């Protein structure tokens, strides 16, 4: 099951999310639309997936993931196929709304819920790590692959091929390999969620991951532009920014290895703090090649840590009976932050400059780290229902 989810998450993020950026230039020409108009479509997909997260979470807790993820992967493939036929921006937005629905059903949140429900605490961390390490290469695989297909066959035919490949991969793997372990009938999920929402600890987790997600989203979108502003050639800027994906895998491996000695919340807080330091370092030393590389490497080590820390912390504190419901509740504001933060940061950069943006990124990382430290200090085993 872990192997199947690793494959489907890699393909899912590659086809349903990362590939979109490759299609922007040819779609801009054929649909007579600006980059901002087209980018808004994938932003809509992200927001739709976030809005649906609580509903999807409750379904996963009640029924498990096999049926949902199988149907979701078929829906995602159908949406990509429909995307290949769009003739207007309005049609593209409609397709991306469906992509958002499919993403909520098949990507990390659903996969993590399946893993948390199936594995005991001793094996859960390794299972999460295995899936995210493989899926961490989704952009490295699918960006060049999509670029090749677009160059060779055109963007519409490329989408048809991606849709077929995703359907043939994800639908059978989800249908055959995903195992569903439902919560025990006596578990009162509503009571567990309600108790969590009344806890200060839950909101400390929310604050920590929300602020950090905003910071990471800003760096992911604006890093290349800022490196060019600092005087680096575009090819160098893109190459250095590309390190973030590889380093995210390294950070996940390191943080999981450290869990044998230190608590997850403290390890994650340290990683967030290092990222804040990197954001401060970039304006100070980023004009030189060694300074820019050092700052990106330091930031990249924490780039994917939150992905595996959040399910681990939720399951450790609140158990597994209502994990998906709690995760979905937490995922909604985090997704909104992911969608809005880069746009807000671009506005700050326009009026106050990129050093101000880096200052805000550093402050957000520091706030995230402090929130997790406060969460760790407030630990007390709640009633798990």
N, C-alpha and C positions, 0 to 999 in steps of 0.2 A: 504493500500500500504506500509506503514512504517513497519507494522508487517511482511508482505511478504518479503520485502527487508532485514529485520533483519535476517530472517531465511535463505534466499538464500545467503547472505554474509557470515554468519557463516558456512554454508555448503560449499560454494565456497572456502573460504580461507582454511577450514579444508581439503577438498579433493584435490583441485588443487595446494595447496602450502605446508601447514604444514605437511601433511602426508608423503611427499617425504622423510623426514629424517628417518622415521621409516623403509622405504624400502631399505635404503642404505646397511645395513649389509647383508640381504639375496640376494639382487641383486649383491653385490660384489662377493659373493660365486658362484652364478649361472652364472653370465656373465663374471667371471674371470677378474674383473676390480677393479682398485684402488678407494679409497674414493674420491680422487681429480678428477678423471675422471667422476665419477657419480655426484659429486657436480657441476661440470661444466654444466651438463644438466639442472639443475634447475636454474643456473645462466643464461643460454641461454633463458629459459622461461621468466625470469624477464626482460631481455634486449629486447626481442621481444615485450613484452607488452608495454615497454616504447617507443620503436620506433614507434609502431602503435598508441600511445596515441593521437597525433595530428590529425590523420586521423579519428579515432573513435570519437574524440571530435567534429569535423566538421559534421560528420554524425548525432550525437546526437542533435546538434543544429538545423539541418535541418529537421530531421525526428522523433525525440523523441527516447525513449529507449525501448518500448515494443517489437517490432520486433527484434531489435538487441540483446537484452538480452535473448530473447527466443531462437533465433538461437545460440547464444553464449553458453548458458547452454547445449544445445543439442550437440554442438561441443565439449565442455569440457568433457561431459560424454563419448562421442565416443573416445576421446583421451585417457581417463583413461582406457577404455576397451581395446584399442589398446596397451596401455602400458603393460597390463597383458600378452600380447603375444610376447613381444620383445625377441629377441634371441641374440642381440649384442648391444654394446655401440652406434654404429652408428644409429641403429633403435631407441634407447632410446632418442638420441638427436633429431631425427626427430619428435618423439612423443612430446617431451618437447617444441619444436618450435610451434607445434599446440596448446599445453597447453598455451603457451604465447599469442597466438592469442585469444583463448577463454577467458583468464584472462582479456585481454584488453577490451573485450566486456561485461563482467559480474561483475567484482569486483568493488572496491570502486569508482574509477573514474566515471564509468558509473552510478552507483547507486546515487552518489552525484549529478551528472548532472540532473538526473530525479527529485531528491528532490528539488534542487535549482530552477528548472523550474516550479515545481508544487506549492510549498508553498511560501506564502508571507514572508517578513522579520521577522515578529513577531513569526511565527510558525517554521521557517526554522531551527533555532538553536536546538529546541527541537526534531525535526525530525531527524536531523543529529546525535544528542546525542543518541536517542533511537536506531538507527541502529548500531552505533559504540559500544555502551555499550554491546549489545547482541553479536555482532560479535567479540568483544574483548575476548570472551571465546572460540573462535574457536580452538585455540591450546590446551586449557585445556580439551575440549571435544574430539577432533579428534586424538590427539596423543595417549592417552590411548586406545581409541576405535580401532584405527588402529593397535596398538600393540597387542591387544587381538585378532583381526581378523587374523593377521599374525601368531601369535602363535597357534591359533586353526585350521586355514584352509590353511596356507601357503600364501606367498606373492601374487602369481598370482590370487588365488581365492579371496583373500582379495580385490584386485583391482577390480575384477568383481563385487563384492558386493558393493563397494564404488561407482562405476560407475552407477550401477542400482539405488542405493539410491539417488545419486545426480540428476540423470535424473528424477526420480519420484517426487522429491521435487522441483527442480529449474525450470524445463521446464513449468509445469502448473502454478506455482506461478508467474513467469515472464509473461507468456502469458495472465493470467486472471487478475492479480492484478496491474501490472505496468500501470500507466496512462501517457500519453505523451502530454505535452503542448508545442507546437512548438513556436519558436520566431515569432513575428508579421512579415508579409510579407515585410513591409517597412524597417525592421531592416537591416542595412548594416553591417553584421558581419565582413567582411574583413576590413572595415574602423575602427570598434571598436578594432579589434585585432591589426591592424597597429598602431593606436594611442597609445594603451597600450604598445606596444613594443618600442615606441619612448619615453616613460615616464621613468624617473629615478625611480619612485616609483615601477614600475613593476619589475625592476631589483634588487631593494632592497628586495622585496619579494622573488625573485628567489634566491638571495644570502643567505637570512635568512633560507629558507627551505632546500636549497641544502646542506649547511654546517651542519645544524642540522641533516638532514637525514643520512649523512655520519657518524656522531658521534653515532647516535642511532644504525645504522647497525653494527658498530664496536663493540659496547657493546653487542648487541644481539648475535653476533657470538663468541666473545672472552671472555666474562665475566666469564663463567664457568672455562675455562682454566686458566685465571688469578687468580681466587680465589683458585684454586688448587695450583698454583705456590706460592701463599702467605702462603700455609701450611694447608689449610682446606681440610677435607676429600671430596672425589668426591660426595658422597651423599649429604653432606651439601651444597657444591657448586651448585649442580644442583637444590636443593630445594630453596636456596636463589635466584638464578637466575630466578626460576619459579615465584617469586613474581612480576616480571616485568609485566606479563600479567594482573594480578589482579590489580596492582597499576595503570596500564594505564587506566583502567576503573574508578578508583577513581579520577585520574587526570582530566579525561574528565568531570566527574560530577562536580568537584570543579570549573574548569575553566568556564564551562557553567553557573554555578550559579553566578560567579563573573561578568558575562557580564552585569548584570543589573546595576552595579555600575561603572565598568571600561571598557575601550575600549579593543577589542579583541587583537589588536597588542601588547598592553602593558602587558596584562595578559600573553600572550604567551611568550613575551620577558622575563618576570620574571621566568616563568617555565624553559625556556632554561638556564637562569642564574643559577638557582638552580641545574640543571643537570651538568653544568660546575663545580660548587662547589663540587658536589658529585664525579666527576672524579678526582678532586684534593685530596679529602678526602680519596679515596680508597687506594692509595699508602702509605699515612701517617698513617692511622688507620685501614687499612683493614686486618691486621694480627690477630687482635682480633675479636671474634665473634660479640660483639656489634658494633664495628667499621665497619665491613663488612656489617652487616644488615642495619646500619644507612645509609651507602653510597648507597646501592642498593635501599632502600626505597626512599631516596631523588631523585635518578636518575629516579626511576620508576614512580614518580608522574608526570613527564613530558613526559613519554614514548609514550603516545598516543595523546597528546594535539595537535600536529601539524596536525594530521589527520582531526580534525574538524575545526581547525583554518584556514587552507588554503582555503577551499571552502567559509567559512564565509567572509574572507577578500576579496577574489576575487569578490564575488557577491555584497558585500557592496560597493566596489569602482567602478566596471565596469558594474554592472547590470547583468541581466540574459540572455539577448538576445544572447550573444556570450560566455556565461560562459564555456560551454564544450570545445569550441575551445581554449580559453585561458588556461583552466585547462590542456588540453592535451599538449599544448605548454610548460607549466611549468613542467608537469610531466616527460617529456623526460629527461632533464638533472638530475632531482632528482632521477629518476630510475637508471641512469648510476652511480650516486654517491652511491646509495644503493648497486649496484652490485660490484663496484670496491673498495670501501673504506675498507671492511674487508680484502681483499687480500693485499692491500697496508699496512694496519696496521699489518698484520701478518709478512710482510717483515720487518717493523720497529721493531717489537718485537724481531725478530730473531737477528737483528744486534745491537739494542740499548736498548732492554729490555722493559718490560711492563710499567714501570713508564713513559717512553717517549711516549708510546701510549696514556696513560691517559692524559699526558700533551697536546697532539694533540687533544684528545677528548674535553678537557676543553676549548682549544682555539677555536675549531669549534663551541661549544655551545655559547661561549662568542661572537664570530663573528655573529652567528645567532641572538642572543639577540640584539646586537648593530644595526644590519641591520633592525630589526623590529622597534626599537626605532626611527631610522632615517626615516623609512617609515611612522611611525605615525606622525612625525613632518612635513613630506612633504605633508600631506593630503590636497588635494584640489579637490573638486568634479569635475571630468572630464565630458566632453560631452558624454552622454550615447547613443547617436544615436537614 
